[in-house]
Amino acid sequence: MKKVINMVVLAFMTVASISAQTIYDGAKFTQKDLNGTARFVGMGGAMGALGGDISTMGTNPAGIGIYRSNDIMGTFGFLSYGLESNYAGSKFNVDKTRMSFDNIGFVFSNKIGNQTALRYVNFGFNYTRSKSFDKYMTMEGLINLGANNAILSQTNQMANQANRMIDTYGEYIHELAADDINLFRDPKVGWLAATGWNGYLYNRDDVNDGYIAYLPQPFSYFDSHEKGGINQFDFNLALNFNDRVYLGLTVGAYDIDYSKMSTYGEEYGDYVENNVNYGKASYEIGTENKIKGSGVDFKFGAIVRPFEDSPFRIGVAIHTPTFYNLTIKTNVRAITRTPEQKTQNIVEEVVDSYDYTNGEDYGYDFRFRTPWKYNFSLGYTYGSSFAIGAEYEYQNYSTMRFSYDDGYEMGWENDLAKMMLKGVNTFRIGAEWKVIPEFAFRVGYNYESAAFKNTAYKDLSPNSINTDTDFANRKANNNFTLGIGYRGSNFYADLAYMYSTYDEDFYAFNDAALQKTKVTNDRSKVLFTLGYRF
């Protein structure tokens, strides 16, 4: 599953270009949360063909063409999210709460005439927090043994990266270190291998002309905190032809701010010699990654009412890839603790990337392109008291692309995306029932299939500056929503509740025999929208 395979063919390069981002970062930047106005969320986001809500400019831009009046609104939220991890019976729970500012927007509706084919020209703007990265993860336990009682350890991955460097570049890390070369500055050296070598966590394997880990079966622990999000700014133009055909264009601008701090450690049994207990050997590695940048995309949409005497509507939309220009920065600090036989003291060896990078986070600029997105929707209204919408969306995650700042494609990451990722199917359905003209009840459901294949794993290139080896294969996501709304002559207020849940398989490092940590994530969110139509 998570085999360390020889990817020399995939990683063939004429120059040694460093890498750091992974397909797991790409998946995070492609996925979007169900978020927006409380009415939109209350109906599960299934409003692509119904239109008439500011949030639809982010799914089907033609939905703004339904407007016949001006609109201005804002949405606030309260979020509670939890996580339960289970590794070999060792369970942990994390629960957090926070407030959120979810979106603000407006629509200006301009009537052209009643007799002309073009009835309305509408303009809109909407800000949405389209993705929240906030997440905590924690686990611990005695690492299982592999086949034939093989020892499983992150140090194996350190040694394997050093061996890959030999296969790819013909360079030996101990020879580079002996020549006083800065391992953290050499573009051929992976930081995980450099950290392990400087921390004495693996040895030379003279028999097989390479490197091998040597530590016994460890007790491991892991903690991480991810934070930040994606801010989405949509600018919309929508047209209404004869109240039957609606066309729309949305230009989206995106701002990414993502950071992750993680700590992974391994502790080993007591070292005893001649009935003397010298204590435990251990190491701990802490990594911080930051990715920031901006992007742009274009969304085209249409809604058609095919039958003149029927309110039935069909919607279609196409979203171009989002073209991101991003900057990644990272640093790592590792502490190795070894018992000294003569003094029985614990000797610490500290490896800190800041000591090799002039005290600065090290990184570079790169480009990332998300996949195309295709949306098909249906909508039906019964008088002014009932509305129902359904939507299907498809996005092939395996077509995401990474490239360097000069436009040169990253072969390693792009080939991994083809191997590890697949198409994602999203289904949405929602309904609204107005008990009386002023009050409405809403219900919705939203399903998103998994982006990762069951065999996916985090494979670091031989010269990757990533040192966080953990990854999680996220499974299908389910959103259940409820809502209620009040609408006066001009003022309106909406309230929605959303419950989201998904499972994932977590691994602290890449080894085919490592037992997975079963993780369940759930979120509860309350959204409140205030708006004014005039």
Helices and strands as residue ranges (DSSP letters): H 23-30, H 38-42, G 54-58, G 61-66, E 71-87, E 90-111, E 118-132, E 135-142, G 147-149, H 154-169, H 173-178, H 191-198, E 202-205, E 210-213, E 219-241, E 245-273, E 276-304, E 313-319, E 323-339, E 346-352, G 353-355, E 362-369, E 373-382, E 386-396, G 397-399, E 401-404, H 411-420, E 423-436, E 439-448, E 471-487, E 491-507, E 517-533
